[in-house]
Amino acid sequence: MKDASGSEEHKTSRSQEDQDRMKRNLCFTWGDSTKKLKEKRRTATKGRAHRRGLKRQKFKAECLKQEKL
């Protein structure tokens, strides 16, 4: 019984680490991926692109906050 509970705890902590790593990776790859998308889709409506840019700014700001902590 002890072993089982211990492994479960380990699992949860590991998944949290993975989530953090995924977020950090997103931070770095976010700009590149959007750049590629922009090259592919130059005909996107301005409003949509603008909203997307604002979302990206907000996301990057959150990322920086996370890294400072």
N, C-alpha and C positions, 0 to 999 in steps of 0.2 A: 504493500500500500504506500509506504513512504516513497519508494522509488518512483511510482507512477506520478504522485503529486509533484515530486521534484522535477521530473521531466516536463510536466505541463508548464510549470513556472518558467522553465528555461525556454520553452517554445514561445511563450508570450513575449518574453523580453527580446528574443531573437527577432520575432516578427516586427516589434517596435523598431529595432535597429534597422531592419530591412526597409521599413517605411521611411525612416529618416534618410537612409542612403538614397532611396528612390527620389525623395524630395530634393536632396542635394544635387543628384544627377540631373534632375529636371532643370534646376537652376542653370546649370552649365549648358545643357543641350537645348533649352527653350529658344534662345535667339537663333541658333543655327536652323532648327526645324522650321521656325516661322519664316526665316529668310527663304528657304527652299520652297515653302508653300507660296510665298509671295511671287517668286519667280514663275511658278507653275500657273498661278491664278492672278494675272494682272488685271483681269476684267471685273474683279470683285467690286461691289458697290462701295462708295466712299464711307458711308455710314457704318457699314459692317466692319470694314477695315479699321475705322477709327475706334469703334467699340472694342475691337480685338486688341488694338494697341493700348487702350486704357487698361484693359484686363491684364495685359502683359506687364505694364508698369506697376500695377498694384501687386501682382504676383512677385515681381523682382524685389519690390520694397519689402515684402514679407520675408523673402529669402534672406535678404541682407540682415533684417532684424534677427532672424533665427541664427545666422552665423555669428552675429555680435554677442549673443547670449552665451 
